[in-house]
Amino acid sequence: MITSKQRAYLRGIASGYETIFQIGKGGISENLIQQVDDALRKRELIKLRVLDNSMLTAREAADQMAEAVKADVVQVIGSRFVLFKRNPQEPVIDLKAAK
């Protein structure tokens, strides 16, 4: 679980990130879950987008994906959302800087 200060810090970092995954009419598949999990392990913070033809809202997709990969939802704005998952072996983002 991340604090509100850490969440704000991560939102600031994510603002410069590009969207790397899209969720469309196929919804959240096992393949997508695996790809997102791998990306989180490498980057710790990723941005995803829900397309207009998806049956899910951005909030629903964020909650489902976060639960599937055991990550934290940092932010949901419009059709985009940001996920964070700490890599215990090789941390990329220093959350101590958020204080």
N, C-alpha and C positions, 0 to 999 in steps of 0.2 A: 504494500500500500504506500502511495506517495502522498506527501503533504501538499497543502495548497500552494506554498511557496515553491516547492519542487515542480508542481504542475505548471505554475506560471513560468518558471525558468524553462521547462521543456516546451511550452507553447512558443516561447520566443525563439528557441532553436529551430523548432519545426516550421516556423513561418518561412524560412528560406529553403525548405526541402521541396523537392518535386514529388508528385504522386507517383508511386511505383506499382500499385496494384489497383485494379478496377473490379467491382462486383457488378455483374450484369444480370440478365434474366435467368441465368443458370444458378444464381444464388451463391451460397458458400459451399464449395465442394471440398472433398478430402484433399485433393491436389492443391487447391488454393490455400487450405489450412497449412499444409506442409511447406509450401513456398513462403508463406507469411512467417511461419515459425523459424525457418532458416534465415530469412532476412532480419528478423528481430534478434536472432543469435549473433549475427554479424554486425548489425547497425545499432541495435537497442531501441531506436526511434524511427518509425516509418509512418508515411501518410498514405491513406487509401481513399478511393472515391467510389461512390455508389452511382451507377448510371441510371438514367431516367427509366429505362425499361426493366429495372429490377423490381421485384415484388417487395423488397425490404426498404424501409427508411434508413437514413444514415445512422440514426440512433440504434435501431434494431440490429443493423449489420455490425456496428461497433461493439455492442454488447455481446452478440453471438460470437464474433471473431475473438474478442478479448477472453471470453470464457473458454473457447476452444484451444487457444494457445497459452492460456494462463498469463495474460498481460493486463496492463492498466490502460483504460481509456483516458487519454490526456485531454482531448478536445473533440467536439463535434460541431462543425459549422457548415450549414447548407448541406451539400452532398458529400462533403469530405470529413474524414476523421483521422485522428492520430493515435497510435498505440505505442506504449513503452513497455519494454521487458528487460530488466537488468540481466546482464550476462555475468554470472558469479565468477567465472574463470578469468575472463579478459574484459573488464569493464571499459566501455568506450566513452561514456558520458559521466562526468564527475558531478554528482548531485550535491556534493558539499559546497560547490560554488553557488548554490541556490540560496544560501543563508545570508 
